[in-house]
Amino acid sequence: MIKNGSDEKIRLDKWLWAARFFKTRSLAKQAIEGGHVHFNGSRCKVSKEAQIGATLKIKQGWDEKEVTIIGLSDQRRGAPEASQLYEETDHSIAKREEQAGLRKAMRGLGLHNHEKPNKRQRRQIHRFKRVNNDNTD
């Protein structure tokens, strides 16, 4: 149920949940309290009233989305209906795609090795630490 009237008052955490940015209202609450959601450029409280035309900056993992509220709803519905509640800015979309491309390129360089170092690598690490400790004395 999408409401575009100005008489409706919906808490920001409930709107974020209904717009499917967060899986639960408690996760939306934690994100707001943790400073991951900014309402019109400033930090806000969980009970802040969502308003049509307001700009939200939402940090989720590696991504940061900038959206404008274009509809209000207090019920969580399917993704096609939820996407009608907000509109992401063109600048935000371009920035996210650029950062995703950079992360993908960095992955190709092998900078994110999630394995334990092997015996040779451990020896190199110990040698490096020993040399650096000797130089600092």
C-alpha positions as CSV (number, residue, x, y, z in Angstrom):
1,M,0.0,0.0,0.0
2,I,1.8,3.1,-1.3
3,K,0.7,6.4,0.2
4,N,1.6,9.7,-1.4
5,G,-0.5,11.8,1.0
6,S,1.2,14.2,3.5
7,D,-1.1,13.1,6.3
8,E,0.7,9.8,6.8
9,K,3.5,9.6,9.4
10,I,5.9,6.7,9.0
11,R,9.0,6.1,11.1
12,L,12.2,6.0,9.1
13,D,13.2,2.6,10.3
14,K,9.8,1.2,9.2
15,W,10.1,2.9,5.8
16,L,13.6,1.5,5.2
17,W,12.3,-2.0,6.1
18,A,9.3,-1.5,3.8
19,A,11.5,-0.3,0.9
20,R,13.6,-3.4,1.3
21,F,16.9,-1.8,2.2
22,F,17.1,-3.9,5.3
23,K,15.7,-7.4,6.0
24,T,14.3,-6.5,9.5
25,R,13.3,-3.4,11.3
26,S,15.9,-4.1,14.0
27,L,18.6,-4.1,11.3
28,A,17.3,-0.8,10.0
29,K,17.3,0.6,13.5
30,Q,20.9,-0.5,14.1
31,A,22.0,1.1,10.8
32,I,20.4,4.4,11.7
33,E,21.9,4.4,15.2
34,G,25.3,3.4,13.8
35,G,25.3,6.4,11.5
36,H,24.9,4.5,8.3
37,V,21.8,6.4,7.3
38,H,21.7,10.2,6.8
39,F,18.5,12.1,6.4
40,N,18.9,15.3,4.3
41,G,22.6,15.3,4.9
42,S,22.7,14.8,8.7
43,R,22.4,11.9,11.1
44,C,19.0,11.1,12.4
45,K,17.1,9.1,14.9
46,V,15.1,5.9,14.4
47,S,11.8,7.7,15.1
48,K,12.5,10.4,12.4
49,E,9.4,10.8,10.2
50,A,10.0,9.8,6.6
51,Q,9.0,12.6,4.2
52,I,8.4,12.6,0.5
53,G,11.2,14.5,-1.3
54,A,13.7,13.8,1.5
55,T,17.2,12.6,0.5
56,L,18.7,9.6,2.2
57,K,22.3,8.4,2.2
58,I,22.4,4.7,3.0
59,K,25.6,2.8,3.5
60,Q,25.3,-1.0,3.1
61,G,28.5,-3.0,3.1
62,W,30.8,-1.6,0.4
63,D,28.0,0.4,-1.3
64,E,26.6,3.8,-0.5
65,K,23.3,4.7,-2.0
66,E,21.7,8.1,-2.3
67,V,18.0,7.9,-2.7
68,T,15.0,10.3,-2.8
69,I,11.8,9.3,-1.1
70,I,8.9,9.4,-3.6
71,G,6.4,7.3,-1.7
72,L,5.5,6.2,1.8
73,S,4.5,2.7,2.9
74,D,4.4,1.0,6.3
75,Q,4.0,-2.5,4.8
76,R,6.7,-4.7,3.3
77,R,5.7,-5.8,-0.2
78,G,7.5,-7.3,-3.2
79,A,10.6,-5.8,-4.7
80,P,8.8,-4.2,-7.7
81,E,6.4,-2.3,-5.4
82,A,9.2,-1.4,-3.0
83,S,11.3,0.1,-5.7
84,Q,8.4,2.6,-6.4
85,L,9.0,4.1,-2.9
86,Y,12.3,5.7,-3.8
87,E,14.5,6.9,-6.7
88,E,18.2,6.5,-6.7
89,T,20.2,9.5,-8.0
90,D,22.2,9.1,-11.3
91,H,25.3,10.2,-9.5
92,S,24.9,7.4,-6.9
93,I,24.3,4.8,-9.5
94,A,27.4,5.8,-11.4
95,K,29.6,5.9,-8.3
96,R,28.5,2.5,-7.1
97,E,29.2,1.0,-10.6
98,E,32.6,2.6,-10.6
99,Q,33.5,1.3,-7.2
100,A,32.2,-2.2,-8.1
101,G,34.5,-2.2,-11.1
102,L,37.5,-1.1,-9.0
103,R,36.8,-3.9,-6.5
104,K,36.5,-6.4,-9.3
105,A,39.8,-5.2,-10.8
106,M,41.5,-5.5,-7.4
107,R,40.3,-9.0,-7.0
108,G,42.0,-9.9,-10.3
109,L,45.3,-8.6,-8.9
110,G,45.2,-11.2,-6.1
111,L,45.4,-8.6,-3.3
112,H,42.7,-10.4,-1.3
113,N,44.3,-13.7,-0.3
114,H,42.1,-15.3,2.3
115,E,44.4,-18.3,2.8
116,K,46.9,-18.9,5.5
117,P,50.5,-18.1,4.5
118,N,52.5,-21.1,3.6
119,K,55.9,-22.0,5.1
120,R,57.9,-19.9,2.7
121,Q,55.6,-16.9,3.2
122,R,55.8,-17.2,7.0
123,R,59.6,-17.2,6.8
124,Q,59.5,-14.0,4.7
125,I,57.1,-12.3,7.1
126,H,59.4,-13.2,10.1
127,R,62.5,-12.1,8.2
128,F,60.8,-8.8,7.3
129,K,59.7,-8.2,10.9
130,R,63.1,-9.0,12.2
131,V,64.8,-6.6,9.8
132,N,62.4,-3.8,10.6
133,N,62.8,-4.3,14.4
134,D,66.6,-4.1,14.0
135,N,66.3,-0.8,12.1
136,T,64.1,0.9,14.7
137,D,66.6,0.4,17.6
